[in-house]
């Protein structure tokens, strides 16, 4: 006679074999869209870093004898109305766009998470004041609020970073506040409060580690929208100023040559589209892996 061990009973009752939980990176790598997006984004970042060294021409090298030339072996992306090489300018511009997006989202992340976590954990008047300020910022459209901030100061790289960062700060603050509210009522936080643990220690050791999942997903999505916001501000003349190349500025310069020089708008536009789409798809993959419910569904499909 054989005796069933306690470890085997749940599997026998459910009819499903016990499985080891897969690490998050393996689930991400198993998603074709996420994997392809990560590879594309890695190539874009590499090109942005190596842009100043691999650009075939100077970014502001003007030659009127080669203006509006279509893509060729000498100029892979063609030339603009001043004879400047579009490939060289795109390589430089995507580096600036990524720099602005990373700096702006980092600013929004740090400020928003700090205020949102404090509001959700402290509650009371602190929560009310921070929530009202967040609601006021949410009342304005994203681009309109960024335009208003840039209009107050002189347009440029720093102003663009600050404007985009302020625009996306309420998003992180709201996510951090909602997550902190749910974590605050958990047993281990209440036990820490009973033991007299300082609030700062509770926030750093218990609250913040438990809200990283939604924040990581939002960071990826915000990077995509920051790329689009920077391009929109530069297109309107309130972002990166000429002669420094920017993707939005190149689109603005190309609008007068759409019929005779399609390459002036297509290559900067495709660069914006591919970069933003890669960040979005990576964010979707992270959301599926970090959300316990979605992750369970993915693991169930893999087991079948």
C-alpha positions, 0 to 999 in steps of 0.5 A: 500500500502506498500513502499519498504525501501532503505535497501531492494532494493539492495536485491530485485534487485539482488534476493539474501538476504543480509547476514552478513559477517562471521568472518575469524576464522569461515571460517577457522573452516569451512574448514576441511583441515585447521581445521585438520591441526591446530589440528595436529599442536597444538598436535605437538607443545604440544608434543615438549613443553612437550618432555623433561618431557614425554620422556621415556628415555634419548635422548643420553642414549646408550644401545648396548644390545637393538640396532636396536630393532623394535617398541614395547611396551618398545620402541614405535618407536624402537631404533637406532644403538646405542640403543637409544630410537627413540621416545625420540629423535624425541620428542626432535628434533621436539622441536629444529626444531620448535624453529629454524623455528620460530626464523628464520622466525621471523628474516626474517619477521622483516628484510624483512618487514622493508626493503620492506616497506621502499623501496615501500613507499620511492621509488627512489634510496632507492627502487632501491638499496633494490630491487637490493640486493633482486634480488641478493639473489633471484638469488641463490637457497635457500639451496645453499645460506644457505649452503654458509652462514653456511660454513662461520661460525661454524655450530650450532643452531644460525648459522642455524637460521641466515642462514635460516632467511637470505634466507627467508628475500627477500621473505618478502621484496618483498611481503612488497614492492609490497603491500606498492607500492599499498597502497602508491597511495591510497587516505588516504595515499595521504591525510596524506602526504598532511596534513604533517603526518610524514612518520614513522606514515604513515607506522605504521598506514596506510601501515603496517595494510593494508599488514598484510594479505599476510604477515600472509600467507607467514609466515605460508608457510615459517615456513613449508619451514624452517622446511625442510631447517633445516632438510636438513642442519642437514642431510648434517652435517651443522645444529644441531651437534651431540649428540643433536638430529635433524630430519635431523641428524637422517635421515642421521644416518638411511641411512646405515640401511634402509634395516634392520631398517626401523623405524630409517628413517620412524618416523623422516621422517613422523614427518618432512612431517606431520609438514611441511604439516600442516603449508602448509595447514594452509597457504592455508586456511589463503590465502583463507580467507584473499584474498577478492576474494577467501573469496567472493567465499567461502561465496557464496558457503556457502550461496548456 
